[in-house]
Amino acid sequence: MITELDRVALTNDLPEHSLKIGDIGTVVLVHQEGLGYEVEFMTITGKPIKIISLFSSQFRAIGDREIAQARVLA
């Protein structure tokens, strides 16, 4: 189960937020036992980009054997 402060990766593009599949965010709030989530996205240096509401189908947990990749925000 995903809990607050877990790091997650998007499973699909969210062009309306300039976010792409694989972008990493941090869960900052869990709504109604996992019905929805507030996820914060930030740059590699820690500058906040935005906090958006997501359903669990829009992201996944990050595994121990994954590596981050940098990209420039649109």
N, C-alpha and C positions, 0 to 999 in steps of 0.2 A: 504494500500500500504506500502511496506517495504521501509524504507528510510535509509540514512547513519546514523550510530551509533545505529541502532536497533540491539537487540540481537536476534539471530535465532538459531534453532536446526535442525540438519541434519535429513532428512527423509529416507536416505538409507546409507549403509556403503560405505566408500571410502577407500578400503584397500591399494590402491596405495599411499595414504597420511597418513595411519595409523589412520584414523578417522572412527568412528562408529555412527550408527543411534543414535540420541539423543545428540550427542556432540554439545556443544554450541559455537557459534562464534559471532563476531560483524561485521556488514556490514560496510566496510570502503569506498566503492565506488559503485555507481549505474551507470551502462552503459545504454545509449540510452533509458531512461525512463523505465527501468526495464527489458530490454532484457537480461542483464547479471549483475552479482554482483561480487565484490571482497569481500571475507569474511576472517577475521583474526581469527585464533584459537590460544588459549594460555592456559597455565596451570592455575590451580586455584590460584597460587601465582603471576600470571601475566607475566611469562616468555613466550615470543612469540614462537609459534611452526611453523606456516606458514600462508601465505596468499594465498588463491586459488580462481580461477574463478569458479563461479557456475551459473546454471540456477535457476530460481525461483522454479522449480519442485523438486529441490534437497534439499530444506530446507523449514521451516515454521516459522511463528512468534511464540514467546513464550508467553504463557498465564500467567495471574496473579496468578493462583492457581497451578503452577508447581513448583517442587523442583529439584535442581541440585543433581547429584549423582557423586561421585568420582570414577575414575578408573585409573589404571596405564597405561601409554602409552606403546605400543608394541615397 
